[in-house]
């Protein structure tokens, strides 16, 4: 059972990286775990970072052993959050405004901040099992969605004071909903999309209460996705796979990327779209994701996340922490 469990977790780059660090949250199946607060460290900026976002003008990044990093100078310098109540690996983060944010991770933990990420409190945690949450997205300060292992999907309408499990329908030609859900994002209208294994794309037009599958024709795993300002949807993942939709997810077309390196994040910027991935991969598009130019770092450093900083600047993250700006 544990072997199968670890194998399924390994489908996400976040979990591949987490397994390699022997994070306490994975020290067993969760029974008897006593959560501890995240430790403050002078080397926190070199911790594995798995997700990042903007909180107003501030950048917030989360990762291994409960590390939360904050930057108020567009990624020029970073400091560690002063209070994080758990040392579980954090895999996703979302802010509704410059002060209210949420982070999710192992033990199914959901953390909340009301001061721009300086201090965090726990809203949810299940230490009896380590059923991780991989991603979270809030459309406003009250309405949020979190997704994770084995089709775990949670929604809130009160800012995370309560979280409700959503029972998903079985995928087409399948008997039950048990696919790992890796990333949730919203388009300009507020419609929600979730991507996951076996080419899964889910769509909700009612803030996560009901969901429908949107066939992509792909059978591998999607790890990330985003919506552009013009409504274009991009989803990406295993072995350089990237798909594009210009009709709200009704139909999808494969984009030739010219790489076999897996894509871990897709970030829309003012003048372009940037994707990052394993083996030092970066992909850049200036035509709304119709085509991409491939770049690869000489050091082959696996990139785990990216975030926009200003109009066109971007900050990169990796298993070795914040990537220095070149």
Secondary structure, DSSP 8 states (H G I E B T S, - for coil): -HHHHHHHHTTSHHHHHHHHTT-GGGSSSSTT---------TTGGGS-EEEEEEETTEEEEEEGGG-EEEESSTTSS-EE-SB-S--S-EEEEEESSSS-EEEEEGGG-EEEESSTTSB-EEEE--TTS---EEEEEESSSS-EEEEEGGG-EEEESSTTSS-EE------TT-SS----EEEEEE-TT--EEEEESTT-EEEESSTTSS-EE---S--S-EEEEEE-TTS-EEEEEGGG-EEEESSTTSS-EE---S--S-EEEEEE-SS-EEEEEGGGEEEEESSTTSS-EEEE-TT---EEEEEE-SSS-EEEEETTEE----
